[in-house]
């Protein structure tokens, strides 16, 4: 465990809370105490940074904003001091068309839900299942381009997302590995969901960029996650903690595992029991 934590970075979905859920009270209290003592608290998410994320603290009824945000799995960075100070390059329409054309023999027969994020592109194919649920949760409005590659790729994007069954997910991962691994990587964010993004981008590199800009040593940062896209961040931080409900591979690469699941306040309980109480900072 870190002797003196300087920053906390945490994934959102299934780490801090269930998808679309509230932040447990124990976690709110832990964050409040840490911020009172100068610790930077930030979110590290696969989502594109937008107004909802900038005001996530209000949605969760916290008493102050987050100090920093790592968005797009490390492809975007924002903090209170520098604002939105870094964005990855957008994937251009020509490249998107090549990828979608190559993937259509998997997408069409299995009706794989596909969408993109970034660049003002709201294109989607086969809007159903988890893609439809995410649209309702976040208030997104997708443009349906099922079967229309040109329409889908009319604007650039940061990443392409595929939502399907675990079996078809394996096929998509294999295709990316065989034909696109020189430039892109497949990253899992939720069972049956895989993202295709530049291979140099991950939450770990994003967190490191934030730490450098703010003169914080990575050894003084604790990171919380639950799935594959969180692994680089948990590995590169001084102390990485996987949620009890997390994927086994993520637990294997973490330094520790919480004793509670996300909905039970796993992050807050861990900070309370392993740092705040030993430091004499927690009051009931």
Buried (B, 14 or more C-beta within 10 A) or exposed (E): EBEEBBBBBBBBBBBBBBBEBBBBEBBBBBBBBBBEEEBBBBBBBBBBBEEEBBEBBEEBEBEEBBBBBBBBBBBBBBBEEEEEEBBBEBBBBEBBBBBBEBBBEBBEEBBBBBBBBBBEBBBBBBBEBBBBEBBEEEEEEBBBBBEBBEBBBBBBBBBBBBBBEEEBBEBBBEBBEEEBEEEBBBBBBBEBBBBBBBBEBBBBBBBBBBBEBBEBEBEBBBBBBBBBBBBBBBBBBBBBBBBBBBBEEBBEBBBBBBEBBBBBBBBBBBBBBBBBEEEEBBEE
